[in-house]
Amino acid sequence: MRDTVPAALRLVDARDTPEDLAAIATGALQTGALCFVLENTSVYWLDKESDVEVSPPAVVAAYYGASAPGRWFQQFAVESPAISNVVYVSAATRMPEALQDGSALLPFRAIEPALELATALGGATIQISAGEYELASASQHAVPANTTIRGAGIGKTVIRLAVPYATQAYGFRCTGVDNVLFTGFTVDGRAAEQPYGPGDNGQIAIGITDGSSNVRVDGVECVNMSKDGVYVRESADTLVANSVVRNFSRGGVVTVGCEGLVVRDNLFEDGEDLPTVIGNAGFWLEPNDALVVFRNIRVYGNTFRRLLRGVLLVNSTEVENSLVEHDNTYTDCKEGGICCRYMAKATFSRSTFERCGTVTGAGLPVAAVSILGSDNCELDHAVFRDCSGGTLTPATVVVSENSRNALVRWNRFYDDRKSAVFLDAVVGGNSRRYVTDNVCIGGSQASPGTSAAFRVIGTALNPVDSDVLEDNIVEIGPSSYEQALQSDYFSGGRTSPNHVIGTGRAMTFTNGSPGVVVAGQTYAIRHEDRIVDSNPGTNVARAYTLPERPAPGQRHLIKDAKGDAATRNITITPFTGTIDGSPNLVISTNYGRAEVYFGTTEWHVG
């Protein structure tokens, strides 16, 4: 018997006995080397110019550099799929179809028989060589459990859908299976030849549905899809990572009713100009008509660009759902970076938005971030640049449709074309929305008279009663916002303290908002109190304190509504500082009044 050779290099000689060959194969398997499974005494080989001689086909030896069977040659073959659980596919194979068995030297030319063999084996690794392939029939592409589909790399292994391809169909589909990995290939849906049609019809590159779990799409490219890149429905613990979805009609990743979905470090781009019925979004949480519960969805580290919307979340507040979005980049998303509608809980953090929300959308508000009919949503540490220039866009961030308990804080707004944040009326009040610690620099004055960093708009029936806007920094002036805050029907909440850089109006309240407050014997005037009616109900002198840290231009009117200030004076004292150099101001005439405003360093009468 021949001396043992290194595991990485196995040599086969035609003069070897069956015992020699068996020993070589056994040793190679034990050391992890690639080898043949040799079933009889015949040895067959392949030289550089000729096809494989096969008789019987189960025994093949690879041979380079010589045609004489008497010399040693390097073995490149591998064990059979039945032993290795590796099924090979190669577009370059010259083997007749009848001889293709999925081994390394007899690979399948098409993907369909590889899937059939993997199913028969109870799962396998399907290794697809570089080249171009076509999926002809959607019914033949079911992926079994415990299977890896691995290409030679994005752009190297290219799998195209046939034309015409069935509508509402998948390139690959996992249905109720576990432990599947897709990696290292491109799927081309050929959208130009089979566009997304009426009734939400189209093709999907990869489907993960009906109770599948632990399915990963990692390092895959989906291009020219007439519907979606990846669709996930009622499945658990799905990962879509390090992938590219480019030029798609509906969604890069679309999901409904799932748990433990992670979408990270992907690129979603282009497709806003393709034919579409519903819309074009990088990540889309589909309307949940069946109220299927979804939990624990994370979307982070992705790039969304040249889309209608980056992330579109449309669900129902009746179900248990939660989503965390962070560290994404949104660029040139025409209708907006994020639109969150009817969500019970979502957190958006540390993302960057540039030129998002620049056109008038269809049906939903156009803004860099829209929170609509959603409770308990938080937006923090985001950066916005040159956003929200749409014709009907009220602001870069819109909180609307009775959204409650929203928190907008620690964000940076630069050169946005409308207001930074817009809050509208909440039916029944008790909105409890907090806009705090934001910085707004270089905002547009596209709407003279209403160009404000923050707009809080109530109605006569539903005034703003519990919102808090404080500790924000706003630049106002000719090249920025006209004012920090503009509000309608503001009857409660807090608007202090905010900090204004530049010159101009700090705040404007209309329609009696905030409402006239009635003050008793003592009262600490709030930033939002425009008119203070002094009427304690008893015959006593009154003492009122002006707010701490007022904004330049901030005004307050104090009126003796009881009509007895001549004998029971009203004393107005700053929290700190003076009023025209004096420590206080006294109203001493019946029905008298005093209006004060804050300059840059102290209060003034006027």
C-alpha positions in Angstrom: 0.0 0.0 0.0 1.2 3.5 -0.8 2.6 5.8 1.9 0.2 8.2 3.5 0.0 11.6 1.9 -1.0 15.0 3.4 -4.8 15.4 3.9 -4.9 18.4 1.5 -3.5 16.4 -1.4 -4.6 13.0 -2.3 -3.0 11.1 -5.2 -4.6 8.2 -7.1 -2.8 5.8 -9.3 -4.5 3.4 -11.8 -2.4 0.6 -10.4 -3.8 1.0 -6.8 -5.7 -1.9 -5.5 -9.3 -1.5 -4.3 -7.9 -1.8 -0.8 -5.5 1.0 -1.5 -8.3 3.2 -2.8 -10.5 2.4 0.1 -7.8 3.3 2.5 -7.2 6.6 0.8 -10.9 7.4 0.8 -11.3 6.5 4.4 -8.2 8.5 5.5 -9.4 11.5 3.5 -12.9 11.4 5.2 -11.3 11.1 8.6 -9.1 14.1 8.0 -11.7 16.2 6.4 -10.1 16.2 2.9 -12.1 16.1 -0.3 -12.2 12.7 -1.9 -14.1 10.2 -4.0 -16.3 7.4 -2.9 -14.9 4.5 -4.9 -17.2 1.6 -5.3 -15.2 -0.8 -7.5 -11.7 -1.4 -9.0 -12.1 0.8 -12.0 -10.5 4.3 -12.1 -11.6 7.0 -14.5 -10.1 10.4 -15.1 -10.5 13.8 -16.7 -7.8 15.6 -18.7 -7.8 19.2 -19.8 -9.2 18.5 -23.3 -11.7 15.7 -22.9 -14.9 14.9 -21.1 -15.0 12.4 -18.3 -15.1 8.7 -19.3 -17.7 7.2 -17.0 -18.2 3.4 -16.7 -19.7 3.0 -14.2 -20.6 6.7 -13.4 -20.3 6.2 -9.7 -16.5 6.0 -9.9 -14.6 9.0 -11.2 -11.0 10.2 -10.6 -9.8 13.7 -11.6 -6.6 13.8 -13.5 -4.6 16.8 -14.8 -1.4 17.1 -16.9 -1.1 13.5 -18.3 -3.2 11.0 -20.2 -1.3 7.9 -19.2 -3.0 6.1 -16.3 0.3 4.8 -15.0 1.5 8.1 -13.5 0.4 9.9 -10.3 -2.1 12.7 -10.6 -3.9 15.1 -8.2 -7.4 14.3 -7.2 -9.9 17.1 -7.2 -13.1 15.1 -6.8 -15.4 15.0 -3.8 -17.5 12.4 -2.0 -21.1 11.8 -3.2 -23.9 14.1 -1.9 -25.4 11.2 0.0 -22.3 11.2 2.2 -21.3 14.8 2.3 -24.7 16.5 2.1 -23.3 18.8 -0.5 -25.1 19.1 -3.8 -23.3 20.8 -6.6 -24.8 22.9 -9.4 -22.7 24.3 -12.3 -23.9 26.1 -15.5 -20.6 25.1 -17.1 -21.0 21.3 -16.8 -20.7 19.3 -20.0 -22.1 16.1 -18.5 -25.2 14.7 -20.1 -28.3 15.3 -17.9 -28.8 11.6 -17.4 -25.3 11.3 -15.7 -25.7 14.4 -13.5 -25.9 13.3 -9.8 -25.0 16.5 -7.9 -21.4 15.5 -7.1 -18.5 17.8 -7.8 -17.6 16.3 -11.1 -21.2 15.4 -12.1 -23.0 18.5 -10.9 -26.5 19.4 -11.9 -26.8 22.1 -14.6 -30.1 23.4 -13.1 -31.2 24.3 -9.6 -34.5 22.4 -9.6 -33.0 18.9 -9.3 -30.6 20.1 -6.6 -33.6 21.2 -4.6 -35.3 17.8 -5.2 -32.2 15.9 -4.0 -31.8 18.2 -1.0 -35.4 17.4 -0.1 -34.8 13.7 -0.4 -31.7 14.0 1.8 -33.6 15.9 4.5 -31.5 19.0 3.9 -28.2 19.8 2.2 -25.8 22.5 1.2 -26.5 23.4 -2.5 -23.3 24.8 -3.9 -24.0 26.9 -7.0 -21.0 27.8 -9.1 -20.5 31.1 -10.8 -22.6 31.4 -13.9 -26.1 32.3 -15.1 -29.2 30.2 -14.2 -32.9 30.4 -14.7 -35.8 29.5 -12.5 -38.5 28.3 -14.8 -41.4 27.2 -12.6 -42.3 28.7 -9.2 -43.8 25.4 -8.1 -40.4 23.7 -8.1 -38.5 26.0 -5.9 -39.6 25.0 -2.4 -36.5 24.9 -0.1 -36.4 22.1 2.5 -35.4 22.4 6.1 -31.7 22.3 7.1 -30.6 23.6 3.8 -28.0 26.1 2.6 -28.2 27.6 -0.9 -24.7 29.1 -1.5 -23.5 30.8 -4.6 -20.1 31.9 -5.6 -20.9 35.5 -4.7 -23.1 38.4 -5.6 -22.9 39.2 -9.3 -21.0 35.9 -9.9 -23.9 33.4 -9.4 -26.9 35.1 -11.1 -30.3 33.4 -10.9 -33.0 34.9 -13.2 -36.7 34.4 -13.1 -38.1 33.1 -16.4 -40.3 35.3 -18.5 -43.2 35.0 -18.1 -43.1 34.0 -14.5 -46.2 33.3 -12.4 -47.6 36.3 -10.6 -47.7 36.3 -6.8 -45.0 33.7 -6.9 -41.5 33.3 -5.4 -38.1 32.6 -6.7 -37.3 30.5 -3.6 -39.8 29.8 -0.9 -39.5 28.4 2.7 -42.9 27.1 3.9 -43.0 26.0 7.5 -39.3 24.9 7.5 -36.4 25.6 9.9 -32.7 26.3 9.6 -32.3 27.6 6.1 -29.5 29.9 4.8 -29.4 31.8 1.5 -26.0 33.4 0.7 -23.7 34.4 -2.1 -25.9 34.9 -5.2 -28.0 37.4 -7.2 -31.7 37.0 -8.1 -32.8 39.0 -11.1 -36.6 39.3 -11.4 -36.5 41.0 -14.8 -39.1 43.6 -13.8 -38.9 45.4 -17.1 -40.3 42.3 -18.8 -43.0 41.4 -16.2 -44.0 44.5 -14.4 -45.9 44.9 -11.1 -49.6 44.8 -12.3 -53.0 45.7 -10.9 -54.2 43.9 -7.8 -50.8 43.8 -6.1 -49.4 41.2 -8.5 -45.7 40.6 -9.1 -42.8 38.3 -8.2 -40.8 37.9 -5.0 -37.2 36.7 -4.9 -37.4 34.9 -1.5 -40.5 34.0 0.5 -40.4 32.9 4.2 -43.9 31.9 5.3 -46.3 29.8 7.3 -44.3 29.1 10.5 -40.8 29.0 9.2 -38.1 29.7 11.7 -34.3 30.5 11.8 -34.2 31.4 8.1 -31.3 33.7 7.1 -30.8 35.7 4.0 -27.2 36.9 4.3 -25.2 38.3 1.4 -27.8 38.0 -1.3 -28.7 40.5 -4.0 -32.3 40.9 -5.3 -32.6 43.1 -8.4 -35.3 44.2 -10.8 -38.1 42.7 -8.7 -41.6 43.4 -9.9 -42.8 43.1 -6.3 -40.6 42.3 -3.3 -37.0 41.3 -2.5 -37.8 39.2 0.7 -41.3 38.5 2.0 -41.7 37.2 5.6 -45.1 36.1 6.9 -46.0 34.4 10.2 -42.5 33.2 10.8 -40.0 33.5 13.7 -36.3 34.4 14.1 -35.6 35.6 10.5 -32.5 37.5 9.5 -32.0 39.6 6.4 -28.4 41.0 6.5 -25.5 42.2 4.4 -27.7 42.1 1.3 -28.8 44.4 -1.5 -32.3 44.9 -2.8 -32.2 47.2 -5.8 -34.9 48.4 -8.3 -38.0 46.9 -6.8 -41.7 47.9 -7.2 -43.1 47.3 -3.7 -40.8 46.3 -0.8 -37.2 45.5 -0.2 -38.3 43.4 2.8 -42.0 43.1 3.5 -43.4 41.4 6.6 -46.6 40.7 8.4 -47.2 38.7 11.6 -43.7 37.7 12.6 -41.5 37.6 15.7 -37.8 38.1 16.1 -37.1 39.6 12.6 -33.8 41.4 12.2 -33.1 43.5 9.1 -29.5 44.9 9.3 -26.7 46.2 7.3 -28.5 46.0 3.9 -28.7 48.4 1.0 -32.2 49.2 -0.4 -32.2 51.5 -3.4 -34.1 52.5 -6.5 -37.5 51.6 -7.7 -39.5 54.7 -7.0 -40.1 55.1 -10.7 -41.2 51.5 -11.4 -44.9 50.8 -11.9 -46.5 50.4 -8.5 -49.9 49.8 -6.9 -49.3 50.3 -3.2 -46.0 52.0 -2.9 -42.2 51.5 -2.8 -40.5 51.1 0.6 -37.2 49.6 1.7 -38.8 47.9 4.7 -42.6 47.6 4.8 -44.7 46.2 7.5 -47.7 45.1 5.6 -51.3 46.1 6.8 -52.2 43.5 9.4 -55.8 42.8 8.5 -55.8 39.5 10.3 -54.5 41.1 13.5 -51.6 38.6 13.5 -49.3 39.4 16.4 -45.7 40.5 15.7 -43.0 41.3 18.2 -39.4 42.2 18.5 -38.5 43.6 15.1 -35.2 45.3 14.7 -34.2 47.4 11.7 -30.6 48.9 11.9 -27.5 49.7 10.0 -29.3 49.9 6.7 -29.1 52.4 3.8 -32.3 53.5 2.1 -31.9 55.7 -0.9 -33.8 56.8 -4.0 -37.1 55.3 -2.8 -40.6 56.5 -2.2 -40.3 55.7 1.5 -37.5 54.1 3.5 -39.5 52.4 6.2 -43.3 52.1 6.0 -45.1 50.7 9.1 -48.8 50.1 8.8 -50.4 47.9 11.4 -53.0 47.9 14.1 -52.9 49.2 17.6 -55.1 46.3 18.7 -52.3 43.8 18.5 -49.1 43.4 20.5 -46.3 44.8 18.4 -43.0 46.5 18.8 -40.3 47.7 16.6 -36.8 49.2 17.2 -35.2 51.2 14.4 -31.7 52.7 14.7 -28.5 53.8 13.0 -30.0 53.8 9.5 -29.3 56.2 6.7 -32.2 57.7 4.5 -31.3 59.7 1.4 -33.7 61.0 -1.3 -36.7 59.1 0.0 -39.3 61.2 -1.8 -42.3 60.6 0.4 -40.4 60.2 3.6 -37.8 58.3 5.5 -40.1 56.7 8.1 -43.9 56.5 8.1 -45.3 54.9 11.2 -49.1 54.4 11.2 -51.3 52.5 13.7 -48.4 51.1 15.7 -48.7 50.3 19.4 -45.0 50.9 20.1 -41.9 51.9 18.1 -38.5 53.5 18.8 -36.5 55.3 16.2 -32.9 56.3 17.2 -29.6 57.6 15.8 -30.6 57.6 12.1 -29.7 60.2 9.5 -32.1 61.7 7.0 -31.2 63.8 4.0 -33.6 65.2 1.4 -36.5 63.1 2.6 -40.1 64.1 2.2 -39.7 66.4 -0.8 -42.8 65.6 -2.9 -46.5 65.4 -2.3 -47.4 61.8 -1.6 -50.5 59.8 -2.1 -52.7 59.3 0.9 -50.1 59.7 3.7 -48.4 62.9 4.9 -45.1 63.6 3.3 -42.4 64.2 5.9 -39.0 62.8 6.9 -40.7 61.0 9.8 -44.4 60.7 10.2 -46.0 59.2 13.4 -49.7 58.7 12.6 -52.3 57.2 14.9 -49.5 55.6 16.8 -49.0 55.6 20.6 -45.8 55.3 22.6 -43.4 56.2 19.8 -40.0 57.7 20.4 -37.7 59.6 18.0 -34.2 60.5 19.4 -30.7 61.4 18.3 -31.6 61.7 14.7 -30.0 64.1 12.2 -32.1 65.8 9.5 -30.7 67.8 6.6 -32.6 69.6 3.9 -35.8 67.6 4.4 -39.5 68.1 3.9 -39.9 70.4 0.9 -43.1 68.7 -0.3 -46.0 71.0 -1.4 -48.3 69.8 1.5 -45.5 68.9 3.9 -46.1 70.7 7.3 -42.8 69.7 8.9 -39.8 67.4 8.9 -41.4 65.4 11.8 -45.1 65.1 11.9 -47.0 63.7 14.8 -50.7 63.5 13.8 -53.9 61.4 13.7 -54.4 61.3 17.5 -51.0 59.9 18.3 -50.4 60.1 22.1 -47.3 59.7 24.3 -44.8 60.6 21.6 -41.3 61.6 22.6 -39.2 63.7 20.2 -35.9 64.6 21.8 -32.2 65.1 21.3 -32.5 65.5 17.5 -30.7 67.9 15.1 -32.5 69.7 12.3 -30.3 71.5 9.7 -31.6 73.6 6.8 -35.0 71.9 6.7 -37.5 73.5 4.3 -40.5 73.6 6.7 -41.0 73.4 10.4 -38.9 70.9 12.3 -41.8 69.4 14.3 -45.6 69.6 13.8 -48.1 68.4 16.3 -51.8 68.6 15.6 -55.0 68.2 17.6 -55.8 65.0 19.5 -59.5 64.2 19.9 -60.3 64.2 23.6 -57.1 65.8 24.6 -54.6 64.3 27.0 -52.0 64.0 24.2 -48.9 64.0 26.4 -46.4 64.6 23.6 -42.9 65.8 24.6 -40.6 67.8 22.2 -37.4 68.4 24.2 -33.7 69.1 23.8 -33.7 69.4 20.0 -31.5 71.8 18.0 -32.9 73.6 15.0 -30.5 75.6 12.7 -31.0 77.2 9.4 -34.7 76.4 8.9 -36.5 77.8 5.8 -39.0 80.7 5.7 -41.0 79.1 2.9 -44.3 80.1 4.6 -43.9 83.7 5.8 -45.8 84.3 9.1 -46.0 80.6 9.9 -42.4 79.6 9.6 -41.7 78.2 13.1 -39.4 75.5 14.3 -42.3 73.9 16.2 -45.9 74.2 15.3 -48.5 72.9 17.7 -52.0 73.2 16.3 -55.2 72.5 18.2 -58.8 73.2 17.5 -61.6 74.9 19.4 -63.1 71.5 20.2 -59.8 69.8 20.8 -57.3 72.3 22.2 -53.7 71.3 22.9 -53.8 70.6 26.6 -50.8 68.5 27.8 -47.9 68.8 25.4 -44.4 69.9 26.6 -42.0 71.8 24.4 -38.9 72.7 26.4 -35.1 72.9 26.4 -34.9 73.2 22.7 -32.5 75.5 20.9 -33.8 77.4 17.8 -32.0 79.8 15.5 -34.4 82.5 14.2 -33.6 85.3 11.7 -33.5 86.1 8.0 -31.9 82.8 7.0 -33.6 80.6 9.5 -37.0 80.2 11.2 -39.1 83.3 11.8 -39.9 82.1 15.3 -39.4 79.2 17.7 -43.0 78.2 18.3 -46.3 78.9 16.6 -49.4 77.5 18.2 -53.2 77.5 17.8 -55.6 76.7 20.7 -52.8 75.9 23.2 -54.7 75.6 26.5 -52.2 73.7 28.6 -48.9 71.9 28.8 -45.5 73.6 28.9 -43.5 75.7 26.4 -40.6 76.6 28.6 -37.8 77.0 28.8 -36.6 77.1 25.2 -33.5 79.0 23.9 -33.5 81.2 20.9 -30.5 82.3 18.9 -30.8 85.4 16.8 -33.5 88.1 16.6 -37.2 87.7 15.9 -40.4 86.5 17.5 -39.9 83.7 20.0 -43.5 82.5 20.1 -46.9 83.3 18.5 -50.2 82.0 20.0 -53.5 82.6 18.2 -57.2 81.9 18.9 -56.7 82.7 22.6 -54.1 80.1 23.0 -52.8 79.5 25.4 -56.1 80.3 27.1 -56.5 83.2 29.4 -55.4 82.1 32.9 -57.1 83.3 36.0 -54.6 83.9 38.8 -55.3 84.0 42.5 -53.3 85.6 45.3 -50.0 84.2 44.1 -49.1 82.7 40.8 -45.9 81.6 39.0 -46.5 82.8 35.4 -45.7 80.1 32.8 -44.0 80.6 29.5 -47.2 79.8 27.6 -49.4 82.2 29.6 -50.1 85.1 27.3 -52.8 86.7 29.4 -53.0 86.6 33.2 -56.3 87.7 34.6 -55.8 88.7 38.3 -59.0 87.8 40.2 -58.4 86.0 43.5 -62.0 86.0 44.6 -61.0 87.6 48.0 -59.9 91.0 48.9 -56.1 90.5 49.0 -53.0 92.0 47.4 -51.5 89.8 44.7 -47.9 88.7 43.9 -46.9 87.1 40.6 -43.5 85.8 39.4 -42.3 85.9 35.8 -40.9 82.7 34.2 -37.4 81.5 34.6 -35.1 81.5 31.5 -37.5 83.4 29.1 -36.8 83.5 25.3 -36.0 86.9 23.7 -39.3 88.5 22.7 -41.4 86.5 25.1 -44.5 88.6 26.2 -47.0 88.4 29.0 -50.0 90.7 29.7 -51.2 90.9 33.4 -54.6 92.5 34.0 -56.5 93.5 37.2 -59.7 91.7 36.4 -61.1 92.2 39.9 -60.8 96.0 39.7 -59.3 96.8 43.1 -55.6 97.1 42.4 -55.6 100.7 43.6 -56.0 99.4 47.2 -54.8 95.9 46.7 -51.7 96.2 44.5 -50.5 93.5 42.0 -46.7 93.1 42.3 -44.9 91.4 39.4 -41.4 90.1 40.1 -38.9 88.4 37.7 -37.7 85.0 38.6 -34.2 86.5 38.2 -33.1 89.9 37.0 -35.0 93.2 36.7 -37.9 95.0 34.9 -36.4 98.1 33.3 -33.8 98.1 36.0 -36.3 97.8 38.9 -36.7 94.6 41.0 -40.4 94.5 40.3 -43.4 96.2 38.7 -46.6 97.2 40.5 -50.1 97.6 39.1 -51.8 100.2 41.3 -54.9 101.3 39.4 -58.3 99.7 39.3 -58.6 97.5 36.1 -55.0 98.5 35.3 -52.8 96.4 33.2 -49.1 95.8 32.4 -47.5 94.1 29.4 -43.9 93.0 29.7 -41.5 91.4 27.3 -38.0 89.9 27.6 -35.2 91.6 25.7 -31.8 89.9 25.7 -30.8 90.4 29.4 -33.8 91.7 31.3 -37.6 92.3 31.2 -39.1 95.5 29.8 -42.5 97.2 29.9 -44.1 97.8 26.6 
